[in-house]
Amino acid sequence: MSSDPRAVLTRPAPAPDVTVAYGPHPDQIADLRRPTGTGPAQRLVIVVHGGFWRAEYDRRHTAPLATALAGLGYPTAQVEYRRTGPPDGGWPGTLADILTGVSELPRLTAEAFPGAVAAGPPILIGHSAGGQLALYAAATRPATVGGVLALAPVANLAEAYRLDLDTGAVAALLGGGPTEVPDRYAACDPRSLPPQNSRTVVMHGALDQQVPVAMSREFVAAGRAAGGNIHLLELPDCEHFGLIDPESAAWPEVVLALRSLTNA
């Protein structure tokens, strides 16, 4: 394993089995991986990649994770979406794409892999900014989500704006700060949305330098106080990227958390 935690972002992985479109835009696509093994069919796992919603980061950096999940017997879809930079990314396209993808991908995957996808709404795995998008989808369209594994999520957009995470990433997504576009924050900031009804596990490394672990601590505490079905797993020796790296020491914990959601 490389000593650089970011190595997973460019590590080669096998090509997906199928790439499907869930909309007409070139970024409204998803890479599908067929589950291996002879076990019972599992529910679809949709992987929502991070990268602070920016166009220079795409779904390919989660290919090692998706390949590993398929190897564990999970049908897997890596959803792509419009991101900030191009004029059609950010508000509202990025958010709309996630809702559409989560709604359409169970059907598209079942058509691509007949008999390999169990009935029921998908499990979402979202990393970093993808964690925000997964939490947003679960809070706003709960019937379409069977559970969420949020890995180091940007769970408080107003706080992320105040901290200036990734030098203006939230302002680029929403078009301004909380006082400038408060309706947009109210619509998609996980901290402002109703508590999670879908079973949700938030996992965060205490050594994270990209998204502070305090954000997840506060988010989960507030969600539990409001009656949400949400739990925090804090990993004391993990940074930001180990959570999506099947070669990391954190990976067995990620697998256990996913199994807790799929077996619930």
SVG drawing of the C-alpha trace seen along z (x, -y; Angstrom):
<svg xmlns="http://www.w3.org/2000/svg" viewBox="-41 -38 46 58">
<polyline fill="none" stroke="black" stroke-width="0.4" points="0.0,0.0 1.2,-3.5 2.2,-5.8 0.3,-8.6 -3.4,-8.3 -4.4,-10.1 -3.0,-7.3 -6.4,-5.7 -7.7,-8.6 -5.6,-7.5 -5.2,-3.8 -6.1,-1.7 -9.2,0.5 -11.0,2.8 -13.4,1.1 -17.1,1.2 -19.3,3.9 -21.8,1.4 -22.2,-2.4 -25.7,-3.6 -27.4,-7.0 -30.1,-8.2 -30.6,-11.5 -29.6,-13.3 -26.6,-15.3 -23.2,-13.7 -22.6,-13.7 -25.9,-12.0 -24.4,-8.5 -23.3,-5.8 -20.8,-2.9 -22.3,0.4 -20.5,3.4 -22.0,6.8 -21.7,8.6 -19.4,11.6 -20.0,14.9 -22.9,17.2 -24.6,15.7 -28.1,14.3 -28.9,11.1 -28.2,7.9 -29.7,4.5 -28.0,2.0 -25.3,-0.1 -25.0,-3.6 -21.6,-5.2 -21.7,-9.0 -18.1,-10.4 -16.7,-13.4 -14.3,-16.1 -16.1,-19.2 -18.6,-19.1 -15.9,-20.3 -15.7,-19.2 -12.0,-18.1 -13.1,-15.2 -15.2,-12.5 -16.6,-9.0 -13.4,-7.3 -11.6,-7.9 -14.0,-5.6 -13.5,-2.7 -11.3,-0.7 -14.1,-1.0 -16.8,0.0 -14.7,2.9 -14.2,4.1 -17.9,3.8 -18.8,5.9 -16.3,8.5 -18.2,8.7 -21.4,9.5 -23.0,6.1 -24.4,4.8 -22.8,1.3 -23.5,-1.9 -21.1,-4.8 -23.3,-7.8 -21.9,-10.8 -23.5,-14.2 -23.0,-17.7 -20.4,-19.5 -19.2,-23.1 -17.1,-24.7 -19.2,-24.2 -22.2,-26.6 -24.8,-23.9 -23.2,-22.5 -23.8,-23.6 -27.3,-24.8 -29.7,-23.3 -28.3,-20.8 -26.0,-18.9 -28.7,-18.3 -31.3,-17.4 -29.0,-14.9 -28.5,-13.0 -32.2,-12.7 -32.8,-11.5 -29.9,-9.1 -31.0,-7.6 -34.5,-7.2 -33.6,-5.7 -30.5,-3.5 -32.2,-0.6 -34.3,0.0 -31.4,-0.5 -29.1,1.8 -31.8,4.5 -32.3,4.4 -28.5,4.6 -28.0,7.5 -31.2,9.6 -31.6,11.5 -28.6,9.9 -30.3,7.0 -32.5,7.6 -35.8,5.7 -35.8,2.7 -34.5,-0.8 -30.7,-1.2 -28.1,-1.8 -26.1,-5.0 -22.4,-5.4 -21.3,-9.0 -17.8,-10.3 -17.0,-13.9 -19.2,-16.1 -20.8,-12.9 -21.8,-12.3 -23.7,-15.6 -25.5,-14.6 -26.4,-11.2 -27.7,-12.7 -29.7,-15.2 -31.3,-12.5 -32.2,-10.5 -33.7,-13.5 -35.7,-14.8 -36.7,-11.5 -36.7,-9.0 -38.8,-6.4 -36.1,-6.0 -33.3,-5.3 -32.8,-2.2 -29.9,-3.5 -26.9,-5.8 -23.2,-5.2 -21.8,-8.7 -18.0,-8.7 -16.5,-12.0 -19.5,-13.9 -19.8,-17.6 -22.8,-17.5 -23.1,-21.2 -22.9,-23.4 -23.2,-26.7 -20.3,-25.7 -18.3,-24.5 -18.8,-27.9 -17.7,-29.6 -14.6,-27.4 -14.0,-28.0 -13.4,-24.3 -11.5,-23.8 -11.4,-27.5 -14.9,-28.5 -16.3,-25.1 -19.7,-25.6 -20.1,-29.1 -19.3,-27.6 -22.0,-25.0 -24.8,-27.2 -23.9,-30.6 -23.1,-32.4 -23.1,-32.2 -26.0,-31.5 -27.0,-35.2 -27.0,-35.6 -28.9,-32.5 -30.5,-31.2 -33.3,-29.4 -30.7,-27.2 -29.0,-26.3 -32.4,-25.5 -33.2,-23.2 -30.0,-21.1 -27.9,-21.6 -28.1,-18.3 -27.9,-20.2 -31.0,-22.1 -33.0,-19.2 -35.3,-16.9 -33.6,-14.1 -32.8,-11.0 -35.6,-8.4 -33.4,-6.0 -30.9,-4.2 -27.7,-6.2 -24.2,-5.5 -21.7,-8.4 -18.1,-7.3 -15.3,-9.8 -11.6,-9.7 -10.3,-11.7 -7.2,-12.6 -9.2,-14.1 -7.6,-17.3 -10.2,-18.0 -13.5,-17.8 -13.2,-18.2 -14.5,-15.3 -16.3,-17.8 -18.8,-18.4 -19.9,-14.8 -20.0,-14.7 -22.3,-17.7 -24.5,-16.5 -25.0,-13.1 -25.6,-14.4 -28.3,-16.8 -29.9,-14.1 -30.1,-11.7 -31.6,-14.4 -34.2,-15.0 -35.1,-11.3 -33.2,-10.4 -32.0,-6.8 -28.3,-7.9 -25.1,-6.6 -21.5,-7.8 -18.4,-5.6 -15.2,-7.6 -11.9,-6.0 -9.1,-7.4 -6.2,-6.6 -7.9,-7.4 -7.7,-10.4 -9.9,-11.5 -9.1,-9.1 -8.7,-5.8 -12.4,-5.5 -12.6,-4.8 -9.5,-2.7 -10.0,1.1 -6.3,1.4 -6.5,-0.8 -6.7,0.2 -10.2,-1.4 -11.7,0.7 -12.9,3.6 -14.8,1.1 -16.4,-0.3 -17.5,3.2 -19.0,3.9 -20.9,0.7 -22.3,1.4 -23.3,4.9 -25.1,3.4 -27.2,1.4 -27.9,4.1 -28.8,6.7 -31.1,4.3"/>
</svg>
